[in-house]
Amino acid sequence: MTNGLMPLLQLSDSQFPSGAFSHSFGFETYIQENVVIGTESFKQALIVFLKKQLIFNDGLACRLAYESIENGRPEDLLEIDHVLFATCVARETREGNRKMGERMAKLFMELYPSTDLSEYLSWIKEKEAYGHPSVVLAAVYHSLNIPKKVAVETFLFTNLSSLVQNAVRGIPIGQTDGQRILVDLQPIVEEAVQSIINLSSDDLGAGSLGLEIAQMHHERLNVRLFMS
């Protein structure tokens, strides 16, 4: 089995074909409405996205899914999958996560196959599960023996890095400014990881109403660079 730093770097690479480059998850609405207009406003919006959305949804789901596999309860992945789908109000975002989840599950089965990921992918194919990137990556991280806190931290940072690259295209901001944002966010990501570790499964699904409204508005924008 392949373990160590190199697979983690590969999974975190912004060039990895996860499909995230096609989605802004509501940020494009903020850009067109002049809420996000440059580097500083984007950084502040990204911090809110991390604290209000990623912590209580994708990030917490990644931790719970990892623990489900760790504790020998892969069947709990179905419940996590269903909660993520049901609590995602915006259709575009819901469908975007579903497509990314299925695509990533198939790709990772080619690269880093595992029993748990295989079972999850079979549930997706049989329409028992919807598919979500956080569940897929939790299975991959666990199979690679990546420690849980490192897995959650990597998951959060990878999501933010993808959005930064999309902001370079969408706002636009400079590449250097984007990398400065990622440096500034590192201690905030560490705090977010600790928050996720301390949450319970009852917290899964809490979201940001403003972001959900922006995500719903996105499908009615006249011009769109991103799918969601």
C-alpha positions in Angstrom: 0.0 0.0 0.0 1.2 3.5 -0.9 1.5 5.8 2.1 3.2 9.0 3.1 3.6 12.6 1.9 3.5 12.2 -1.9 -0.1 10.9 -2.1 -1.2 13.7 0.2 0.5 16.3 -2.0 -1.1 14.7 -5.1 -4.6 14.9 -3.5 -4.0 18.5 -2.5 -2.7 19.7 -5.9 -5.0 22.4 -7.4 -4.3 20.7 -10.8 -5.8 17.4 -9.6 -8.9 16.7 -11.8 -11.5 16.7 -9.0 -13.9 19.1 -10.9 -13.6 21.8 -8.3 -12.2 24.2 -10.9 -15.8 24.4 -12.4 -17.5 25.5 -9.2 -17.5 28.8 -7.2 -20.1 27.5 -4.7 -21.8 30.9 -4.6 -18.8 33.2 -4.8 -19.5 34.1 -8.4 -22.8 35.7 -7.3 -20.9 37.8 -4.7 -18.5 38.9 -7.5 -21.2 40.0 -9.9 -23.1 41.7 -7.1 -19.9 43.7 -6.2 -19.8 42.2 -2.7 -16.4 40.6 -3.5 -14.4 43.1 -5.5 -10.8 42.3 -4.8 -8.2 40.6 -2.7 -9.2 41.8 0.8 -13.0 41.4 0.3 -12.4 37.9 -1.1 -10.2 36.9 1.8 -12.9 38.0 4.3 -15.5 36.1 2.4 -13.3 33.0 2.4 -12.9 33.3 6.2 -16.7 33.4 6.6 -17.1 30.5 4.2 -14.6 28.5 6.3 -16.1 29.3 9.6 -19.8 29.1 8.7 -19.9 26.5 5.9 -16.9 24.3 5.8 -16.6 23.7 9.5 -20.2 22.6 10.0 -20.7 20.8 6.7 -17.9 19.4 4.5 -15.2 19.5 7.2 -17.3 17.9 9.9 -18.6 15.3 7.4 -15.0 14.4 6.5 -14.1 13.9 10.2 -17.3 11.8 10.9 -16.8 9.7 7.8 -13.2 9.1 8.8 -14.2 8.0 12.3 -17.0 5.8 10.9 -14.4 3.8 8.9 -11.9 3.9 11.8 -14.5 2.4 14.1 -15.5 -0.3 11.7 -18.9 1.3 10.8 -18.8 2.1 7.1 -22.6 1.8 7.0 -22.6 5.2 8.8 -21.2 6.8 5.6 -24.7 6.4 4.1 -26.3 8.6 6.8 -23.6 11.2 6.5 -24.1 11.2 2.7 -27.8 11.6 3.0 -27.6 14.4 5.6 -25.1 16.3 3.3 -27.5 16.0 0.3 -30.6 16.9 2.3 -29.2 19.9 4.0 -27.7 21.5 0.8 -30.5 23.8 -0.2 -29.1 25.2 -3.5 -29.8 22.8 -6.4 -26.6 23.7 -8.3 -24.4 23.2 -5.3 -26.2 20.0 -4.4 -25.7 18.6 -7.9 -22.2 19.9 -8.1 -21.2 18.0 -4.9 -22.9 14.9 -6.2 -21.1 15.0 -9.5 -17.7 15.7 -7.9 -18.2 13.0 -5.4 -19.0 10.3 -8.0 -16.2 11.5 -10.3 -13.6 11.5 -7.4 -14.7 8.1 -6.2 -14.2 6.5 -9.6 -10.9 8.3 -10.0 -9.5 7.3 -6.6 -10.5 3.7 -7.1 -8.1 3.8 -10.0 -5.3 5.5 -8.1 -5.7 4.4 -4.4 -8.4 1.7 -4.2 -9.7 0.5 -0.8 -12.6 -1.7 0.4 -14.4 1.2 2.0 -14.2 3.4 -1.1 -15.3 0.5 -3.3 -18.4 0.0 -1.1 -19.3 3.7 -1.1 -18.9 3.8 -4.9 -21.1 0.8 -5.3 -23.8 2.5 -3.2 -23.5 5.6 -5.5 -23.9 3.4 -8.6 -26.9 1.6 -7.0 -28.5 5.0 -6.1 -28.3 4.2 -2.4 -25.9 7.1 -1.9 -25.6 10.4 -3.7 -21.9 10.9 -3.6 -19.9 13.7 -1.8 -16.2 14.7 -1.9 -15.9 14.8 1.9 -16.9 11.2 2.2 -14.8 10.1 -0.7 -11.7 11.8 0.6 -12.2 10.5 4.2 -12.1 7.0 2.8 -9.0 7.8 0.8 -7.2 9.5 3.7 -8.0 6.6 6.0 -6.8 4.0 3.5 -3.5 5.9 3.2 -3.0 6.0 7.0 -3.2 9.8 7.1 -3.9 10.8 10.7 -7.4 12.2 11.3 -6.4 15.8 12.2 -4.0 16.0 9.3 -6.7 14.6 7.0 -9.2 17.2 8.1 -6.6 20.0 7.9 -5.7 18.9 4.4 -9.3 18.7 3.3 -10.1 22.3 4.5 -6.9 23.7 3.0 -7.5 22.0 -0.4 -11.0 23.4 -0.5 -9.8 26.9 0.1 -6.9 26.6 -2.3 -9.4 25.6 -5.1 -11.5 28.6 -4.4 -8.4 30.9 -4.5 -7.5 29.5 -7.9 -11.1 30.2 -9.1 -10.9 33.7 -7.7 -7.8 34.3 -9.7 -9.9 33.6 -12.8 -13.2 35.1 -11.6 -12.5 38.4 -9.8 -9.7 38.5 -11.0 -6.9 38.7 -8.4 -3.2 38.1 -8.9 -1.6 34.8 -8.3 0.7 36.2 -5.7 -2.2 37.8 -3.9 -3.9 34.4 -3.9 -0.9 32.7 -2.3 -0.7 35.5 0.3 -4.3 34.7 1.2 -3.5 31.1 1.7 -0.6 32.0 4.0 -2.9 34.3 6.0 -5.5 31.6 6.4 -3.2 28.9 7.7 -3.7 29.7 11.4 -7.4 30.1 10.9 -7.5 26.7 9.3 -5.7 25.2 12.3 -8.4 26.8 14.6 -11.1 25.4 12.3 -9.7 21.9 12.6 -9.8 22.1 16.4 -13.4 23.3 16.2 -14.4 20.4 14.0 -12.7 17.9 16.3 -14.9 19.3 19.2 -18.2 19.2 17.3 -20.7 16.4 17.5 -22.7 14.7 14.8 -25.7 16.8 15.8 -23.9 19.9 14.4 -23.7 18.4 10.9 -25.7 20.5 8.4 -25.7 23.9 10.0 -25.0 26.5 7.3 -24.9 30.1 6.2 -28.2 31.5 4.9 -26.5 34.3 3.0 -24.2 31.8 1.2 -27.1 29.5 0.4 -29.1 32.4 -1.1 -26.1 33.4 -3.2 -25.8 29.9 -4.4 -29.5 29.8 -5.4 -29.1 33.2 -7.2 -26.2 31.9 -9.2 -28.3 29.8 -11.6 -30.1 33.0 -12.7 -27.1 35.1 -13.4 -26.9 36.3 -17.0 -23.2 35.5 -17.5 -21.5 32.6 -15.7 -18.0 31.4 -15.6 -18.6 28.6 -13.2 -21.2 25.8 -13.0 -22.2 26.7 -9.4 
